[in-house]
């Protein structure tokens, strides 16, 4: 029997947390519930979740800080939950490394769909696979850069680079069509798909995070096309 995927629910509202847990158990996920940020950080190593549903407004350490702490050592997918729907809050969450952002109150079907969508895109890849010189499956290769969509690995200047699924998919998509310009709306549609209800600034945030990890090269660059969008520029 396949191992159930584990989801850690972090929410100080006990009723909401229990309700979320019931939705997910019905979909055959294993869940654990904690009600504050300190408890989330304590249980993380033991529970080893495949995904975290993280409320932002927590007592003590808030959700932003929990996300920041976890991202120092793990790329586990994080979906933030919040009653705060302002663009600033969404962008801040994404900049800290969240993979998605759901505004409360939410529909149970939407929550489950978001969870499934994020988990589909997440693959734990051993570091050795990313550094292998023998690439297999769907990948693009440029000087000092290999992006492999099959095993979700990125090798930059000979070293494995850890990257959440959405960042990797965005980099792969752009690099697969060198010098082609894509609008933010096109990238949002291709990478996040119809299931995602978001803002085009989501794309800007992910490009910013990619640039922090993958610096421009003498042969290629992640280029901004002002007023339009982005392209993977190959210098001839």
C-alpha positions, 0 to 999 in steps of 0.5 A: 500500500502506498504511503499516505501523503502527510499534511501539517495544518497550522491554524490557531482557530481550532474549528477551522483546523479540524474542518480542514483536517476532515476535508483532507482525511476524506481525500486520504491524506494524513494530517497533523494539527498545531495551533501556533508557530513554535509548535509547527517548527517543533513538529516539522522534523518528526512529522515530515509533512509533504505539504504545510497549510500555514495560517498567517495570523498565529500567536507568538511566531506568525506565519511569515516567520514560520515560512522564513524559518522553514525555507532556511532548510526545506523546500516543502510546499507551503500554502498560506491561509489568511483573511488578509487579501491585500496584494502586499500580503500575498506578494510578501508570502510568495517572496518568503517562499510560499507556493500558494496563497488562499484567502479565508473564507474558502470553499472546501473544494477549492482548498482540496484542489489547491492542495492536489495541484501543489502536491502534483508539482512537488517532487523530492529529488536526491541531490545526486540526481541533480548533479548527474552529468547524464541527463534523462527525460525533459531538460534544457541545457545551456552553458553552466545551466541544466534544468530537468523537468523530469526529475525536477532538478537544476544544476547551475555552475556544476552545483545543485540548486534547490528550487520550489516546483513553480520556480523550476517550471517557470525557468524551464518554460522560459528556457525551452523557448529562448528569446521568445517574449511571454507576457505575465498573463501567458506565464501565469496561465502556462505555469499556474493554470486555470486552477490558480486565481492570482495576480500577475505580480506572482510572476514578478515575485518568482522571477525575482527569486529565480534571479537571486539563485541563477545569476545572468551568464555571459551566454544567457540571461533572464531578461525583462521586456519592459511593459510586456513580460519576460524572456530567456535571452540567449546571447548570440 
